[in-house]
């Protein structure tokens, strides 16, 4: 699924509003790891170590 999104001002920062359907499809929750490359921003799920 691909959608267009605008980058919005949030205080001194910028942010994206990500549709719930995309978050559900990607399996993303409250915390993500961001990677930046020229012309590309990637959000990945943060993997927690196993308990025990």
Secondary structure, 3 states (H helix, E strand, C coil): CCCCCCEEEECCEEEECCCHHHHHHHCCCCCEEEEEECCEEEEEECCCCCCC
